[in-house]
Amino acid sequence: MEPATFKEDDVQAIEYFKKAYETLRYQIGKVIVGQDGVIDELLIAIFTRSHALLVGVPGLAKTLLISTLAQALNLQFKRIQFTPDLMPSDITGTEVIYQDPESGAREFKFLPGPIFANVILADEINRTPPKTQAAMLEAMQERKITVGGADHVLPNPFFVLATQNPVEQEGTYPLPEAQLDRFMFMIYVDYPSAEEELEIMRRGTGGKQAQPRQVLGLEHIMYLQGTVRRMPVAEHVLRYAQSIAAATRAKSPQALDFCKKWLSWGAGPRASLNLIMAAKAHAILRGHIYVSCDDVAAVAPSIMRHRIIPNFAAQSEGITSDDITRMILEKIPKAE
């Protein structure tokens, strides 16, 4: 598809940000070894004004990766450690009684919590009870919080990059589906390869640790977000993304037989929206001026992973949501 509605400066912006992306990857690579796919998806989430959830066992540098990314992007970064005794006000902030030293008048004054930053690391988000998890919902969706009946707008841009321990571990509370759906990606962080682990050992036991250099600033990020939204998408790519989401819905005429057999819950419209937005950013980061079905397929696993729920029949056969997504991509043809 020719980008007929794409302006010349947008094409130049794509070329610029492709170079900036390569520089950014280099700077992050000074601190983080490997994890190329994870870094790509985190950047896609940022350039689409979305949130991401990283899932993996402790010790895989999830926290270090997010803080390094925020540093390279020159964004204000705050870390919230989620614990069983964390209260909603510990995240959003609270109102206190303030007395004016001159007049003696008393009034309520709002003290902002750590959620007032550009990049929020919600560390081990599933270690806190549902009441506190729910405090994140309004912030993630509306980019504001309500305390004492008053709205408080969060900084722009605003991203929640959360980490989660595997649900099977003790002392965790599974995130409700409504909150999971707010995350564009559920990203699996796997163990490093043998060579990557050796490099981690060399760096971690060596001398002074490298620090990333700032690559992009606030204005650059917001401009790229606008470029992503303006990028046109061909009709056949829209239909391809819609077919992927609809294939998981048992009552849809587009549902695939194995999805009817193995899924108790299908993907909603937010899945198809995120497929297109993420595919746009995926294309831009590679210097493309058009979105292809391959871009949609590349981002589909991490978008569908937490939006489709395998039933008991699937679990008894060892079928995971990733297996089902892979089968859907194999079954649905890519139109040209």
C-alpha positions in Angstrom: 0.0 0.0 0.0 1.4 3.4 -0.9 1.1 5.9 2.0 -1.0 8.4 0.1 -2.0 10.2 3.3 1.5 10.0 4.7 3.3 13.4 4.5 6.9 13.7 3.4 8.0 14.8 6.8 6.4 11.7 8.3 8.5 9.6 5.9 11.6 11.5 7.0 10.6 11.0 10.6 10.5 7.2 10.1 14.0 7.3 8.7 15.2 9.4 11.6 13.6 7.2 14.2 14.9 4.0 12.6 18.4 5.4 13.2 17.5 6.5 16.7 16.1 3.0 17.4 19.4 1.5 16.4 21.3 3.9 18.6 18.8 3.2 21.5 19.3 -0.5 21.1 23.1 0.0 21.3 22.8 2.1 24.5 20.5 -0.4 26.2 22.9 -3.2 25.1 25.6 -1.5 27.2 23.7 -2.7 30.3 21.4 -5.5 29.2 22.7 -8.6 27.5 20.4 -10.2 24.9 16.6 -10.0 25.3 16.2 -8.4 21.8 12.6 -9.4 21.4 11.7 -8.1 24.9 13.3 -4.7 24.2 11.5 -4.4 20.8 8.1 -5.0 22.4 8.8 -2.6 25.2 9.7 0.1 22.7 6.5 -0.7 20.7 4.5 -0.2 23.8 6.1 3.2 24.5 5.7 4.4 20.9 2.0 3.5 21.0 1.2 5.0 24.4 0.5 1.5 25.8 1.4 -0.6 28.8 3.3 -3.9 29.0 3.5 -6.7 31.5 6.7 -8.7 31.8 6.4 -12.3 33.1 9.4 -14.3 34.3 11.1 -15.8 37.3 13.2 -13.5 39.6 16.7 -12.6 38.5 16.2 -12.1 34.8 17.0 -8.3 34.9 13.4 -7.3 34.2 13.7 -4.3 36.6 17.1 -3.3 35.3 15.8 -3.4 31.7 12.9 -1.0 32.5 15.0 1.4 34.4 17.7 1.4 31.7 15.1 2.1 29.1 13.7 5.0 31.0 17.2 6.4 31.4 18.0 6.1 27.7 14.7 7.9 26.9 15.3 10.6 29.5 11.9 10.0 31.1 11.0 10.4 34.7 11.1 7.0 36.3 9.5 5.7 39.5 9.5 2.2 40.9 6.6 0.9 43.0 7.3 -2.4 44.9 4.0 -4.2 45.2 3.7 -6.1 48.5 0.7 -7.8 50.3 0.4 -4.8 52.7 0.5 -2.1 50.0 -2.5 0.3 50.1 -4.0 2.1 47.1 -3.0 5.5 48.7 0.6 4.3 48.7 0.4 4.4 44.9 -1.9 7.3 44.1 -1.2 9.7 46.9 -3.3 11.1 49.7 -4.9 14.2 51.1 -3.5 15.7 54.3 -4.6 18.7 56.4 -2.3 21.7 55.7 -2.2 24.7 58.0 -1.1 28.0 56.5 1.7 29.4 58.7 0.6 33.0 58.3 -3.2 32.9 58.4 -3.5 29.7 60.4 -6.2 28.5 58.0 -6.5 24.8 57.4 -7.2 23.0 54.2 -6.8 19.7 52.5 -3.7 19.4 50.4 -3.0 16.6 48.0 0.4 14.8 48.2 1.1 13.0 45.0 2.1 9.4 45.1 4.8 7.6 43.1 2.4 7.1 40.2 3.1 10.7 39.1 6.0 9.9 36.7 6.4 9.1 33.0 7.5 5.5 33.4 6.1 3.5 36.3 7.7 0.2 37.1 5.0 -1.8 38.9 7.4 -4.4 40.3 5.9 -7.8 41.1 2.4 -6.4 40.6 0.7 -9.8 41.4 2.1 -9.8 44.9 -0.5 -7.3 46.1 -4.2 -8.0 46.7 -6.9 -7.1 44.1 -8.0 -4.0 46.0 -4.6 -2.4 45.5 -4.2 -3.8 41.9 -7.5 -2.0 41.1 -5.8 1.4 42.0 -3.9 1.1 38.8 -6.9 0.6 36.5 -8.0 4.3 36.2 -4.5 5.5 35.8 -3.8 3.0 33.0 -6.9 3.7 31.1 -7.7 7.4 31.8 -4.3 8.7 32.5 -5.6 10.3 35.7 -6.5 9.4 39.3 -9.3 10.5 41.6 -8.7 11.3 45.2 -11.2 12.9 47.5 -13.5 13.5 44.5 -10.9 15.5 42.6 -9.2 14.4 39.4 -5.5 14.6 39.1 -4.0 14.3 35.6 -0.9 12.2 35.3 2.2 13.3 33.3 2.3 12.9 29.6 3.6 10.5 28.4 2.6 7.9 31.0 3.5 4.2 30.8 3.0 1.3 33.2 5.7 -1.4 32.7 4.9 -4.1 35.2 6.7 -7.3 36.2 5.0 -10.4 37.4 6.1 -13.6 39.0 4.6 -16.8 37.5 1.1 -17.4 39.0 2.2 -20.9 40.1 4.5 -19.4 42.8 3.2 -19.0 46.3 2.1 -15.6 47.7 0.7 -14.2 44.4 -2.7 -12.9 43.3 -3.6 -13.5 39.7 -4.4 -10.2 37.9 -8.1 -9.9 37.0 -9.0 -10.1 33.3 -10.1 -6.5 33.2 -6.7 -5.3 34.3 -4.8 -7.7 32.1 -6.7 -6.4 29.1 -5.2 -2.9 29.8 -1.7 -4.2 28.9 -0.9 -4.2 25.2 1.7 -7.0 25.7 2.3 -9.8 28.0 6.0 -10.5 27.4 7.6 -13.7 28.5 11.2 -13.1 29.7 13.2 -16.3 29.3 16.5 -17.5 30.6 19.6 -16.2 28.7 21.6 -18.5 26.4 24.9 -20.0 27.6 26.9 -17.3 25.8 24.7 -14.5 27.1 25.0 -15.8 30.6 28.7 -15.9 30.4 28.7 -12.2 29.2 26.4 -11.3 32.1 28.9 -12.9 34.5 31.8 -11.0 32.9 30.0 -7.7 33.2 28.5 -8.3 36.7 31.9 -9.3 38.2 34.0 -6.7 36.4 34.8 -3.1 37.1 32.7 0.0 36.6 29.2 -0.7 35.2 28.3 1.0 31.9 25.6 3.6 31.8 23.3 4.3 28.9 23.4 7.7 27.1 20.2 9.6 26.5 19.0 8.9 22.9 15.5 10.4 22.7 13.8 13.1 24.6 10.2 13.8 25.6 9.3 15.7 22.4 10.8 13.1 20.2 8.8 10.3 21.8 5.5 12.3 21.6 6.2 13.1 17.9 6.8 9.5 17.1 3.6 8.5 18.8 1.8 10.9 16.5 3.6 9.5 13.5 2.5 6.0 14.5 -1.2 7.1 14.6 -1.0 8.9 11.3 0.5 5.8 9.5 -2.1 4.4 7.1 -3.1 0.7 7.1 -4.4 -1.1 4.1 -7.9 -2.7 4.2 -6.5 -6.3 3.9 -4.3 -5.8 6.9 -7.2 -4.5 9.0 -9.2 -7.6 7.9 -6.3 -9.9 8.8 -6.0 -8.5 12.3 -9.8 -8.7 12.8 -9.8 -12.3 11.6 -7.2 -13.3 14.2 -9.2 -11.8 17.0 -12.6 -13.1 15.8 -11.2 -16.7 15.3 -11.0 -17.0 19.1 -14.7 -16.2 19.8 -16.8 -19.3 20.0 -20.0 -17.7 18.8 -18.4 -15.8 15.9 -19.0 -17.2 12.4 -15.2 -16.7 11.9 -14.3 -18.9 14.9 -12.0 -21.8 14.2 -12.9 -25.3 15.3 -9.9 -25.8 17.6 -10.6 -22.4 19.2 -14.2 -23.6 20.0 -12.7 -26.8 21.4 -9.9 -25.3 23.5 -10.9 -21.8 24.6 -13.3 -20.7 27.4 -12.7 -17.0 26.6 -11.9 -15.3 23.4 -10.2 -12.0 22.6 -12.2 -8.8 22.6 -12.0 -5.7 20.3 -9.1 -4.3 22.3 -7.0 -7.2 20.9 -7.7 -6.2 17.2 -7.0 -2.5 18.0 -3.7 -3.4 19.7 -2.7 -5.7 16.8 -3.0 -2.8 14.4 -1.3 -0.2 16.6 1.6 -2.5 17.5 2.0 -3.5 13.9 2.3 0.1 12.9 5.1 0.7 15.4 6.7 -2.6 14.5 6.9 -1.4 10.9 8.2 2.0 11.7 11.0 0.7 13.9 12.2 -1.2 10.9 12.1 1.8 8.6 9.0 0.7 6.6 6.5 3.2 5.3 3.7 0.7 5.2 2.1 -2.0 7.5 2.0 -5.6 6.3 0.3 -8.7 7.6 3.8 -9.9 8.6 3.9 -7.0 11.1 0.6 -8.1 12.6 1.7 -11.7 12.9 5.0 -10.6 14.5 3.2 -8.9 17.4 0.3 -11.3 17.7 1.7 -13.8 20.3 2.3 -11.2 23.1 -1.0 -9.4 22.4 -3.1 -12.6 22.4 -1.3 -14.4 25.2 -3.3 -12.9 28.0 -6.5 -12.3 26.1 -7.5 -15.9 25.4 -8.1 -18.4 28.1 -7.5 -22.1 27.4 -10.2 -24.4 29.0 -9.6 -27.6 31.0 -9.6 -29.7 27.8 -6.7 -27.6 26.4 -4.8 -27.7 29.7 -5.2 -31.5 30.0 -3.6 -31.8 26.6 -0.8 -29.3 27.4 -2.1 -26.7 25.0 -1.2 -23.2 25.9 -2.5 -19.8 24.6 0.7 -19.4 22.6 0.1 -22.8 20.9 -3.4 -21.7 20.0 -2.2 -18.3 18.6 0.5 -20.1 16.5 -2.2 -22.4 15.1 -4.4 -19.4 14.3 -1.6 -17.7 12.4 -0.9 -20.8 10.4 -4.6 -21.2 9.6 -5.5 -17.6 8.5 -4.0 -16.7 5.2 -2.1 -13.4 4.7 -3.7 -11.4 2.0 -1.4 -9.5 -0.3 
